[in-house]
Amino acid sequence: MEIAFASGRLARVSARMTMMGRDFHDFLTLVRDGAEWRIVAKVFSYVPRKD
């Protein structure tokens, strides 16, 4: 849904996805380590799908 950069080394991602019969909303904090981005924190919430 959204990627917000605080600097060239720190970013926040907001994502939504559906899997295993649930709708998830995730917030990820990423830190750049050399040429790669690494997830250092993940917080999520989900609700069962009403299919």
C-alpha positions in Angstrom: 0.0 0.0 0.0 2.7 2.5 1.0 6.5 2.8 1.4 7.8 5.9 3.3 11.5 6.7 3.5 12.7 8.5 6.6 16.3 8.5 5.1 18.4 6.5 2.7 18.8 3.9 5.4 15.3 3.7 7.1 11.9 3.0 5.6 8.4 2.0 6.7 6.1 -0.3 4.6 2.4 -0.7 5.0 1.0 -3.8 3.3 -2.2 -5.8 2.9 -2.6 -9.4 1.8 -4.9 -12.3 2.0 -3.7 -15.8 2.9 -4.9 -18.8 4.9 -8.5 -17.4 4.8 -7.5 -14.2 6.6 -7.1 -10.5 5.5 -3.8 -9.2 6.9 -2.5 -5.7 7.4 1.2 -5.4 8.1 3.5 -2.6 9.2 7.2 -3.3 8.5 10.3 -1.3 9.6 13.3 -1.7 7.2 16.9 -0.7 7.6 19.4 -0.7 4.7 22.4 -2.9 5.3 24.9 -2.3 2.5 23.0 -3.0 -0.8 20.1 -4.8 0.9 17.0 -3.8 2.9 16.3 -5.9 6.0 13.1 -6.1 8.0 13.9 -5.3 11.6 10.3 -5.1 13.0 6.9 -6.4 11.9 3.6 -5.7 13.5 0.4 -7.2 12.0 -3.3 -7.7 12.5 -5.8 -9.9 10.7 -9.5 -10.7 10.4 -11.1 -13.9 9.1 -12.4 -13.6 5.5 -16.2 -13.6 5.1 -16.4 -15.7 1.9 
